[in-house]
Amino acid sequence: MIFKNKLFEVKKLIMLVLIFMLINSLCFTKNVYGVEVREKVLVLYDSYKEYGEKRNILNDLNRICLEVTDDIEIMRFSAYEGADLSQYKAIFILNLSKDTLSESLKQNLIKYNNKIFCVGKESYNDFLNTDKVIYIEELYFDNYNYKKIYEVLYKNFNKEYEKNTYLYFDKVTPFNDLNVLIEEIDYLKKNGIPFFIEVPPVFKNENLSAMNRFAEVLRYAQANGGEIVLTLPQLVSLDVQGKNIEEKFDLGFKNYINYWIYPTAISISDYWLYRDDLKELLKKTDTIFIDSNVDIGILEFDKYNLSSYKNVIEKVNLENGNNLYNNVAVNISSKLSINEFKNKIKELLEKDIYFKDTHDISSSITIDNLNINSNKKGIFLNDKNVVQVQFIDSEKYKTVVDGYENQRRDDVNISLDKTNKILVIISTVVVILFIIIALISFNIDKRKFLK
């Protein structure tokens, strides 16, 4: 009997240990299967451009890499210090001045097992195995060569080459002729063309009547096939600190949301990619439109890291018809007359250009506690669908906003009234209790005195 009891106790102990282990494994074991592995490439370079040329070839190469990978590490030949190269999915070597590679770099390139893309004057076939090297003599911005380059890269990175073209209204501000803009929106809707519309952040005088009218037209655009892209604030000087730019951008973003306008992406010049103090700002979105028509000047650094984006769309001018490679947005100036605008659209349609729906791009911006997502299901602010199927003019907007404000005041007044009533009741009860206690004390003292 004693033996059976001991056996039962042992079994009970084993069961408790097993239950504890099970709970421990469920509660405290980390799930490692959801960890995302980010692909990284290395860009080795000697010079950002060829001697005597204006074109910044290093920037061209970096922009191509943005399309195919998650992270880009850019390094000058002379800055290489023997780091392990196996961490990179691919290596790009840009040689424009015939600078030589160090022995250490050569040896590690020989050991490297993935693809190496050589751009420029040297193919390095004297020491590299030609089976793993792809030689690109020059990067030309024309449809044929870029398509070839992209196809090679996409094959190496297991991606599919797609030609996506979008229509893009450039630099729309409150000072545009807004009546013309409405006519242009109507014309695009009539032709079944969705579009992006670029606006600057408004962080001053946001309550002026001009801003109310501008917001009304942007809501009209949203209700008729348009999607809003927010550009960085215009700068008088490039020396303005990134923190100041970020603060103005955030404020402008929030002001637009107050007017029920929902930016879904950011537009930048490719110069901003190389500003270290703007990295935090650019992390707030997964979708950027890049304007490459600006001279970004000198790119001189030993090492620099670029993080890629889910969507990178190149802004191109209509005149450069050969630029229609991969993800592009065809720029239409917002300063055109209505007739000039219609002629430009007709010209594009005659070229059999098919403009994709803006919602085909799944994009997101998050600033503080505000998150905007755009996808095929619509546009969502903090998971609430804010798609405007019907145009909301200024009068309707004001009525609804005033209604919210009045309701808020009523709620506050009701709350204060309730609070006041409760305080009066509590005060009355306390006073009554005080009087009762005082009377009881008085009677007790009186009896003591009479004794």
N, C-alpha and C positions, 0 to 999 in steps of 0.2 A: 504493500500500500504506500509506504514511504517512497519507494522507487518510482511508482506511478506518479505520485505528486511532484517529485523532482523532475521527472520527464516532462510533465505538463508545464512546469515552471520554465524549463529550458526551451520548450516549443514556443511558449508565450514570449520569451525573451527574443528568440529568433524572429518571430513574427513582427515584434516591435521594431527590431533593427531593420528588417526588410522594408517596413512601412516608412521608417525614417529615411532610408536610402532613396526610396521612390519619391518621396516628397522633396527631398534635397535635389534629386536629379531634375525634377520638374520645375522647381522654383529657382534654382541657382545656376543651372547649366546654361551657358551662353550659346545662342544659336549662331553658328559661324557660317551657315549656308547662305545667309542673305548678304554677306559682305560683297560689295561691288568691287571688281578688279578694274582699275582704270588703266587704259593703254597709254603708253608714253613713247614719244619719239625724241630723238636727239638731232638738232640741226647744228652742224659744225660749219663755221664760215671763216674766211680770211678778210673779206671786205664786203660792205653792204651794197656796193655798186661797182661797175667797171670804170676804169680810169677815163675821164672825159665824158662819161654818160650821166644823164640826169636820173634815169629810172632806178628806183630802189628795189633791186632784185631780191635782197634778203626779205623785205616786207612781202613781196609777191609770193615767195616760197613759204613764208610763215602763214600767209592767208590760205594757201592750198592745204597746209597741214591742219589748219583749224577745222577743215571739212572732214578729216578722216580719223582724228585721234582725240583723246581726252586731255592730254597734257603735252606741252611742247617745252623742251629745255633747249635754249639757244646758247651756244658756247663758241668763243673764238678759238682758233687752233691753238694759240699760245697759252690759253687758259686751261687746257686739258692737263690734269694732274694724275692720270693713271686710273681713273674710276672704272669700275666694272661696267662693261657695255651690254651685258646680257639682259639688263633690266629694260632695255628699249625694244619696242616692237619693230622699229625700223630706224635707220640712220640716214640722214641727208647730209651730203658734203657739198658745200657751195664754195667753189674755188674760182675767183675772178681775177686774181693778181699773181697766180703761179707761186704763191707762198708754199713752202714745203711743210709736210707733216712731221712731227717729232717721231723718233724711233719707237718710243713707248706707245704712241697712238697707232702707228703702223702695225705693231705687233698685236695690239688688242683688236684692231680691225680685221686682221688675218684670222684671229680666233673667233670672231663674231659669226654667228650662224644664220641670222636673219638677213633680210634684204637691205642692200645699201644703194641709195640713189645718189648718183654723182651729177651735179649741175655745174656747168661752166667749162673751163679750159682743160681740165685734167680728168681722165677716166681711172687712173691708178691701176690700170691693168698690168703694170709691171710687177706688182706684188699682191694684188687681190685676185681671188678666184672669180673669173668672169661669170660663172653660173649664178653668183649671188649679187652681182652688180648690175644695176640698170642705169644706163648713161643717157642723160638729157642735156643736149648741148646748150639750149637756151629756153627760157620761158617766154613765150610770145602770147600776148593777149589777143588771140584770135580763136574763132570757134573750133577750127580743125585741130590745132596743136593742143589747146586746152582740153578738148574732149579726149584726145589720145592720152594726155598726162593723167587726167582724172580716171580714165578707164584702167590704166596701169595701177594707180594707187588704190582704187576701189577694189580691184581684184586682190591686191596684196592684203588689204584690211577687211576682206570679206564683206564689202558693202556693195549695194546696187547703185549704178549710175542713173540718176534721174535728172531730167531737164524740167525744172519748175520755174515758171515765169509769173510774176505778180505785177499789178499796176500800183504805182506809188505816187501820191501827191506830195510834192516837196515843199517844205518851209511854209506851212499855212499858219498865219498869225491873226490876232484880232484886227489888224490893220488892212487885211485883204478886203477886196470888194466882196462882201459876203453874199450879196444877191447873185453875183456871177457864180460863186462857188455852189450855191444851191442849184443853179441851172446846170452846172457841170455834173453834180451828183445825180440829178434827174436824167441827164443824157446817158450816164453810165448805167443807171438802173434800167433804162429803156433798152440798152444793148446787152443787158445781162452780164455786166462786167463788175465783179467785186474789186475792192481797192483798199489800200492802206492810206492813211492820211497822217502826215508828220506835223506835230505841233510842239512848240517850246514850252517848258514849264513856266507857269504864271505864278509868281510869288509876291508880286506887288500890285496894289490897286485891284485886287481880285473881286471887289464888290461893285466896281463901276458898271454903268449901263452897257458900255462896250463889251465888257467881259460877259455880261448876261446874254447879250445878243450872240457873241462868239460861241458860248456854251450851247445856246439853242441850236445853232447851225451844226455844231459837232454832234449833238444828240440826233439831229436830222440825218447826218451822215451814218451814224451807228444804226439807225432804224432802216437804212436803205442800202445796206451792203458794205458799209465802211468799217474799218477797224483802226483804232488810234495807236500811233507810235509816238513815244515821247523822246525828244532829242535832248542833249545836254544844253544847259543854259549858254547863251551867247557870251563870249568873253572879250573884254577889251584887251586883255593881255594873257599870254599862255603861262605867265608866272603865278596866276591865281592858285592858291593852295587847294588840293583835292578835297579837304574837309569842307571848305566853303562851297565848292561846287556841289558836293554831296548834299549839304544842308538845303541849298536852294532847290536842287532836284527833288528831294524828298517832300519839301513844302509844296512845290508845284504839283507833284503827284497827288498829294492829299487834297489840294484845292480842286483838282479835276474831279476826284471822286465825290466831293461835296456837291458838284454840279451834275452828278450821274454820268460822268464821262469816264471810260475805263480803259486806260492805256494797257496794251498787252505785250509790248516789246520796247527796246531802246535803240535809237539810232545814234551812231557815233562816226567820227572820222577815224581811220585806222591809226592815226597818231595817238589816240587815247589808249590804245592797247599797250603802249609802251610807257605809260605813266604809272609808276609804282603806287602813287598816292590815290589812284582811282580804282585800284583792284577791288576794294571793298564795295564800291558803288556798282561796278560791273558784275559782281557776284549776285546782285539782287535780281538778275534776270537770267533766263536760259536761252534767250533769243535776241540776237543783235542784227541790225541792218548796218552795213559798213559802206561809208562813202569813201571811195578810193581816188576821187578826183582832186584831192588836196595834197600838195607837196608836203610830205611829213618830215623832210629834212634829213639830218644825219642820224644814223643808227650806229652808235659806237658803244658797245659794252662788252665786258668779258663774259658775263653770264646773265641770263634773264630767263624767267619762266613765264609761259603763257598758259592759262587754262582755257580749254575750248568750251564751246557752247552746244546745246542741243540743236539749235538752228542758227546758221550763219548765212545771211542773205546779202548778196552784193548789189549795191545800187549802181545802175548803169544809165547812161544817157541814150536817148532814142537814136541820136546820130551814130553812135557806135553799135550798129546792128550786129556786128560780129561778136560782141561781148556776151551774147545770150548763151552762156554755158552754166550748167548746173543750176543752183538756186540764185535767181536774180530778180531784182525789182526794177522795172523800167520807170525812170523818173519822168514825171510830167510837172512842169513848172506851174505853181499856183498863181503866177502873175500874168498868165495868158488871157487874152480876150476870149469870149465864148466861141467866136468863129475859129480862132487859132486853135483852141482846145479841140473842137470837133474835128478839124482837119488832121490834127495829130492822132486822134483816136482812129479815124478812118484809115490813116496811113499804117497804123499798127495792125488793124484788122485785115488790111489788104496783104500784109506779110504772113497771113495765116498764123498769127501768134495767138495761142490759147492762154488766157489768163486764169490761173487756178483760184479756187475759193480761198480766202484768207483763213478760214477756219480749218483748212487742211493742215495748217501749221499748229501744232500743239505747243502753246507758249505760256510763260508764267512770269509775273513780277511779284516780289514780296518786299514790302517796306514796313518796318515795325510790325504791327499786328494786322496789317492789311495785305491780303493775298489775292491777286487776280489771276485766274486761269482761263485760257481760251482753247477750245478744241471743237471737234465736230458737233458736240452736244450743245455748245453755246459758250457764253462768257459768264464766269462765276466769280463773285466777290465773297471771300471766306465761305466757299461752298454754296452760296446762295445764287441762283440763276438770276442774272440782271440783264438778260437780252431784251432789247427794246423792239418788240414787234410793231409797236405803234409809236409814232412820233410824239414826243412830249415837248410842247412849246413852252415859252417862258411863263405864260399865264397858268397853265396846268402845273408846271413845276413849282411856281410860287404858292399856288393854292395848297398843294400837297405839303410843301415845306412849312407853310404857315399853320396848316392843320396839325403837323407834328409838333410844332412849337407850342401851339395853344393847348394841345393834349398834354404836353410835358408840363406846362404851367398849371393846368388843371390838376394833374397828378400830384404836383408839388403842393398846391393849395389844399387838396383833399388830404394829403399826407400831413400837412401842417395843422389843419383843422382837427384831424384825429389825434395828433400829438397833443394839441392844446387841451382837448376834451379830457384826454387821459391824465394830463398834468393837473387839471382842475379837480378831477375825481380823487386823485392821489393826495393832493393838498388838503382837500376837504376831510378825507378819512384821517389824515395825520393830525389835523387840527382837532377833530372830534376825539381821537384817542388821547391827545394831549390834555384836553379839557377833562375827560373822564379820569385820567391818571391824577390830574391836579386835584379834582374833587375828592377822590379816594384818599389821597395823601392828606388833604385838609381835614377830613373826617377823622382819620387815624390820629393826627396831631391834636385835634380837639378833644378826643376821648382821653388821650394821655394827660392833657392839661387838666381836665375835670377830675381825674383821679387824684 
